[in-house]
């Protein structure tokens, strides 16, 4: 019954996308893209496209999307959009992050990327231009992949915050309480595999062409770099996505080490917490905010206590000096 229900939902979704697609104009870039795609198929094997092509797409897209955030740190007028302006990026932090990225990309992710060709062959995923779906279908499939990945990410991310495993794996990602774009994939190798598995689940459900793999990689990297950017930029087009979380939502998680476990959407936090902990959504949000308030209160309270101790010591010292003079 559950499988039939899922199939009906997917069929309805595809019919809705097909209906919308019938009203959209033709893609003006279709002919140049067709020429470039066919040129690639004629000059490279499927293994080369699936392996080295995917690696190039990943590396190029990742560091290209990191570039704006890297430049922002040198622009004074952009600092008003920085969520934690008291914690600027440093060369030391960025170099540490870059070294970890190189290890994760080429020692952890590259072996997984090498399996892309065998995945496409096993599931008979086509590469040819004629089988390629139109862009509205690709966008809809990417959205479906995002929903699946966000659900996986929420539960596994929350599990990695458990006190028994946090210090062994996920603590690495929280080395920086003020995130920056390049830090998006800065993580323990085990976390790269655990949370990265959610990326492939949507592909197994929706993938009907090689282009979806590259489109989903592009969207996922754009989203994760944006939420780790540390800048809440106005008129961000990603905020047009329904329930999109954004940088401020995820920055809260890095500041407080609690709450906002979803990767892409805000609603996943509310829905999953409601059923996982059986606590009403409003109370859970209040609890999360209260936790942050308690942290701030204790910090201020400790400072006040320290001041009182210093004042008491000063009064005792003055009293002793007066007694000595007498």
BELJOMO-V482532 format. One record per backbone hydrogen bond with DSSP energy under -1.0 kcal/mol. NH is the residue of the N-H (numbers start at 1). CO is the residue of the C=O. If there is no record, write none. Layout:
NH/CO + NH/CO
This chain:
5/1 + 6/2 + 7/3 + 8/4 + 9/5 + 10/6 + 11/7 + 12/8 + 13/9 + 14/10 + 15/11 + 16/12 + 17/13 + 18/14 + 19/15 + 20/16 + 21/17 + 22/18 + 23/20 + 24/21 + 30/27 + 33/29 + 34/30 + 35/31 + 36/32 + 37/33 + 38/34 + 39/35 + 40/36 + 41/37 + 42/38 + 43/39 + 44/40 + 49/45 + 50/46 + 51/47 + 53/48 + 55/51 + 56/52 + 57/53 + 58/54 + 59/55 + 60/56 + 61/57 + 62/58 + 63/59 + 64/60 + 65/61 + 66/62 + 70/66 + 71/67 + 72/68 + 74/71 + 75/72 + 78/75 + 79/76 + 81/78 + 83/230 + 87/84 + 94/90 + 95/91 + 96/92 + 97/93 + 98/94 + 99/95 + 100/96 + 101/97 + 102/98 + 103/99 + 104/100 + 105/101 + 106/102 + 107/103 + 108/104 + 109/104 + 110/105 + 113/109 + 114/110 + 115/112 + 116/113 + 119/115 + 120/116 + 121/117 + 122/118 + 123/119 + 125/120 + 132/129 + 138/134 + 139/135 + 140/136 + 141/137 + 142/138 + 143/139 + 144/140 + 145/141 + 146/142 + 147/143 + 148/144 + 149/145 + 150/146 + 151/147 + 152/148 + 153/149 + 154/150 + 155/151 + 156/152 + 157/153 + 158/154 + 159/155 + 160/156 + 162/159 + 165/162 + 166/162 + 168/165 + 169/165 + 171/166 + 172/169 + 175/172 + 183/180 + 184/181 + 186/183 + 192/188 + 193/189 + 194/190 + 195/191 + 197/193 + 198/195 + 199/196 + 204/200 + 205/201 + 206/202 + 207/203 + 210/126 + 212/209 + 214/210 + 215/211 + 216/212 + 217/213 + 218/214 + 219/215 + 220/216 + 221/217 + 222/218 + 223/219 + 224/220 + 225/221 + 226/222 + 227/223 + 228/224 + 229/226 + 232/81 + 233/231 + 239/236 + 240/237 + 241/238 + 244/241 + 245/264 + 250/246 + 251/247 + 252/248 + 254/250 + 255/251 + 256/252 + 257/253 + 266/243 + 270/266 + 271/267 + 272/268 + 273/269 + 274/270 + 275/271 + 276/272 + 277/273 + 284/280 + 285/281 + 286/282 + 287/283 + 288/284 + 289/285 + 290/286 + 291/287 + 292/288 + 293/289 + 294/290 + 295/291 + 296/292 + 297/293 + 298/294 + 299/295 + 300/296 + 301/297 + 302/298 + 303/299 + 304/300 + 305/301 + 306/302 + 307/303 + 308/304 + 309/305 + 310/306 + 311/307 + 312/308 + 313/309 + 314/310 + 315/311 + 316/312 + 317/313 + 318/314 + 319/315 + 320/316 + 321/317 + 322/318 + 323/319 + 324/320 + 325/321 + 326/322
